Amino acid sequence: MADRELPPAGRAGQLSPAEVAAHDAEHGAGSRTWYFPDGDRPPAGPADGPEAHESLMILNVCRRPATVDLDLYWTDRPPVLGVRLVVPAERVRGLRVPWFDDPADAGRAAVPVREQYALRVRSDIPVICQYGRLEAVPSFALYTTMGFTQ
């Protein structure tokens, strides 16, 4: 059975939630590669309101940690490849700019305010990714999207 293929359905023709959860815990769920083409770090916003931000949510339903590499693509310079982070087993991780685990990546992962970029997420096991942005200037707006996968 391929990693992404579910086991055959039982007598009722449907998998039980426990069967789906067991399969996902063993093999992961989602995709190994995700693309988000509309990165644009917002300015901080008013001091008395919610903090404007970008966030990348990564869900790992597998029993083992996901090793993830982030690649940032810019409009006017070469990409920054392989900013590494780990999403623990059976956890969700919410990341805000700048995204990194290793302090050595801090400078490489910096995203200037209002600079257009795109993001590729590469994982050693399937994960589920979602990107969101909260704008606070001139008014509040929440933007969230699932990425494109291969």
N, C-alpha and C positions, 0 to 999 in steps of 0.2 A: 504494500500500500504506500503510495506517495505521501510525503509529509502533509500536504494540504488536503488529502482525500480522507473523508470521514469513513468510519467502519460501516458495514452494511446495517441497514435499519432492522429492528427487531420484528416480531410478529405483527405488531400494530402498524408497521410501515413508517414509523417515526422513531428517531433516536430520543432517548430520555435525556433530560438536562444533565444527569450524572454521566451518561456516555459521552456527550459532547464535551463536558468539562474535563473528563479524564483524557480524551483525545487531545484537546487543546493544551492541557498541562504537560503532556508528553511531547507534542510537536510544535506548540505555539499556534498563534492565530494571526491573521493579517498578511503582511508582506515583508519581505526583507529590504525592499527599497521603496522609498516614498519621496515625492517631489512637491515642493511648495514654492511656486514662482513669484509670489507677491509679498516679499518681506519689505517692511518699511517701518523702522523703529520710530514710534511717536514721541513728541516732546513730553516732558514730565506732567504738565497740566497744573491746575491750581493747587496750592498747598492745602486748601480746605476740602478737597474732593478726593475721589478714588485715584489711585496712582495709575497713570497711563502706562501701558506695557505691551509687550509681545510675549506670548508663551507658546511653548511646544509641549504638548502632552503626549507621552509615550506609554502605552499599556503593554505590559508583558504578562501574559497569562501562563507562560511556561514554567515548569519546575526549576529551570536553571536561569541564571542571569543572562541578560542580553548585552552583548558588547556592541555599542553603537558608534559609528563614525558620522560626523556631520561635515558636509561640504558646503561652503558658502560661495556663491557666484555673484560677481559684481558687474556693474555696467561699464566700469572704466579701468579695471585692473584684473590680474590673473586670479583664479579661484584660490580659496584657502581650503585645503583638503585634509581630511582625517583628524578633525577635532574629536577626541575620543571621550566617551562617557559610558557609564554602566547603568542599566536599569535592573534592579534586583528582581529575583524570581517572584512571580505572582504578585507584582506591584505595578502601580502607576507612578510615573514620575513627571512632575510639572516643572518645566525649565523656563526661566526668563533670561533674556539677553543680559549679559553674555553667557553662552552655553559652554561649559567646560567642567571637567573634574580635575584635571592635572593643571596646577598653577602655571606650568610652562606654556599652556595654551591660552592663557588670559589675554595676551596681546594679539595673538592670531585670531581669537574669537570675538574681538571687539567689533561692535556694529554701531557706527555713528548715527546720531539722530537724523531722521528724514533722508537716509541714504537707501536707495532702492537696491535690493539684493534678492537672490533666490536661494533656496535651501534644498539640499538632497540629504536624506537620512538613509544610511546603510546599516543594516543589523545582521549579526551572524545567525539569528533565528527570527522567525516571523514575529512582528510586533504590529500594533495598531497606533497610528499617529494622527494627531489633530493639531492644527495651528490656530491661534487666536490673537486678536489685537484689540485692546481697549484704547480708543482715542478719547482725549479729554478736552481738546482745544479744536474748534471754538465751542463745541458742545460734546456730550458723551455719545459715543457710538461703539458698539461691540461688533466685531467681525470675527467669524469663526468658520473654518472649513476643514474638510478632510482632504488629504493630499491625493495626488495622482500616484498610482502604483503600477508596477510592472509585474 
